[in-house]
Amino acid sequence: MTIHQQIKDWAAENRISAAAFQGLSQWLIDPVFADFVPEIQLLIEDGDMDEIEDAFRTHIEFGTGGIRGKMGPGPNRINLRTIGEAAQGLAQYILKSGIEDVRDKGVVIAYDTRNNSDVFARETAAIIAGNGIVARLFDGPRATPHLSFALRKTGAVAGVVISASHNPPSDNGFKAYWIDGGQVVPPHDKNIIAEVGGVKSLNRIDYAEGVERGLIEVIHAEIDAQYIEKLADLSLCDARDVSVVYTPLHGVGSTSVVPALQNLGYSLRLVEAQDVPDGNFPTVAGGVANPEDPGALSLAIEEARQVQADIVLASDPDADRLGCALPDPQRGWDALPEDLAINGNQIGAILCYYILDSLREQGKLPDKGVVCKTIVTTDLISLIARDFGLVPVDNLLVGFKYIGDVINNLSDDESFVFGTEESHGYLFTDFVRDKDAAVAAVLLAECAAKLKRQGRTLRDYLDDIYRAFGYFCEVQKSTYREGARGNEEIAQIMNGLRQDPPVAIGGYEVVEVIDRQTNTVHNLQKGTTRTIQGSTGNVLAFTLSEKGYTRVTARPSGTEPKVKYYVSAASADRADLAGDDLEQTRENVDQFAEEIVNGMLVSAECALKAVRCERASHKDTKTQRYKT
């Protein structure tokens, strides 16, 4: 039986959808996809229906920042064709932008250490150059924020990073940046999406020919030195006496974090086994090099135990996120990683307070300083900013690009000071326009060194912040929904929560429902509705207090097949949670947060069942509201 007959039989037996059959047929027949046929044949021989369905049923979407997903053949996978379409669409938009001398201004291209990142980067350069635009490609892997710096330094019109950030080894991606050095935002993102969606053919030039004709240029080390010098300029004091263990988790951090710390004179010990570039991330638990996961810091913690280090730092594969672990006050490093790691909200609070306090001590705190955070990031950031007399911009959608957009739109008398998101992203000043692990590493190590002079630690510092502003506990829980069915279930969960929101979560009454898709706020207790300003997106927040510090935020991940639930619980909202001391308060609030998490998971399942029941009954009436 031929493979063509095989897939026809599968379609006739409803083992694959009509859409998957059509996509599969096109990729087998069209000469454009001839190079992928051997891989497709292997898929068919294996008979993996779920993989075939997911790879061919639809086309991977160029979202508001680019494309990211699993590598492999098919229109819904990352491969040379889909990367090429993204590059072609970006090139077309650049040529239509009306910006003067766009061909000569060119596009800067960076890539990380993931499997095929270098291949996809060269292909991107070949297509950008094939459209008559100069492509400037780094001579080796570099950090994502390094791309932002180089873009602005060279005066390029746009940039591309080939990376899937902290996703599993199976994934890769294409992320687009604009002339300001930040990720593309409206209207550029929508316009690029339209161009990518209409691509039928690729204007490609052979890479070697592009180099010969001057359409492809290689960026060498001189811009690296300028970037490291800028990182050194961020230093706020001269304290350096702290022992740091650092791991790049097989990524590009050795090109940014390492030279930045060494340039400032820190005692730095590298986890050698993880200083080897490797897209399979072989020494990281589960192969997921995500510094948000305490397990990813295990080898670094073991190294810290051996040398009795003061602090562990870790960056993700493209070195824009930073994780941190600290010794336990009683047990030192002899504890589980989850007990030693501090989360992104806690790192953000430490950095925010340290930066603002240092600037105030030096008389450098700007009159109209701005501090930014996303809607799912701890409200401690806003409280700290206000306490120092700065303006918090705290209702931003998830994604550091929204912080970059705020920077671009500040008035002449406003100054960006600090931005953070809970997923371990941080930025001080605006010399780059994206989160930067090296920026965070420089300042966190420096803060630890300054405290060490005083006989104190970062844990002491964080506790002082809690005593001043109240204890905040943030928990993030995700539910995975793989494949085509999973995508449908994710949509059903969000639709169910939106159409018939829970009136209580974990036994606690919902005060307001904030819908960022329509930018409306419904007060369930008063029965009122108001509108708010800001970008729109598929995000729902349920506040469980009048102040709103205690809340649950739900959103589908833009890069992985899951729904994320962000829970924040605060003693500042509930006087009855405040114990006689910080430890008692911590215990009370942590328990409160756990109850909310469990309640939200039940609410989400109820929403999914309600949507299914409604569809099954073919009725338009809403289901009864539910309490959990």
Secondary structure, DSSP 4 states (H G I P E B T S, - for coil): --HHHHHHHHHHTTSS-HHHHHHHHHHHH-GGGGGGHHHHHHHHHHT-HHHHHHHHSS-----SSEEEEEBSSSTTSBSHHHHHHHHHHHHHHHHHS--TTHHHH-EEEEE-SSTTHHHHHHHHHHHHHHTT--EEEESS---HHHHHHHHHHHT-SEEEEE--TTS-TTEEEEEEEETTSSBP-TTHHHHHHHHHHT--S-----HHHHHHTTSEEEE-THHHHHHHHHHHTT--S-----EEEEE-TTSSGGGTHHHHHHHTT-EEEE-GGGSS--TT-TTSGGG---TTSGGGGHHHHHHHHHHT-SEEEEE-TTS--EEEE--BTTTBT-S-HHHHEE-HHHHHHHHHHHHHHHHHHTT---TTEEEEEETTS-THHHHHHHHTTPEEEEEEPSSHHHHHHHHHT--TT-EEEEEEETTTEEEESSSSSS--HHHHHHHHHHHHHHHHHTT--HHHHHHHHHHHH--EEEEEEEEE--HHHHHHHHHHHHHHHHHS--SEETTEE--EEEETTTTEEEETTTTEEEE--S---S-EEEE-SSS--SEEEEEE-SSSSEEEEEEEEETTT-GGG--SSHHHHHHHHHHHHHHHHHHHHHHHHHHHHHHHHHHHHT--SPPPP-B-
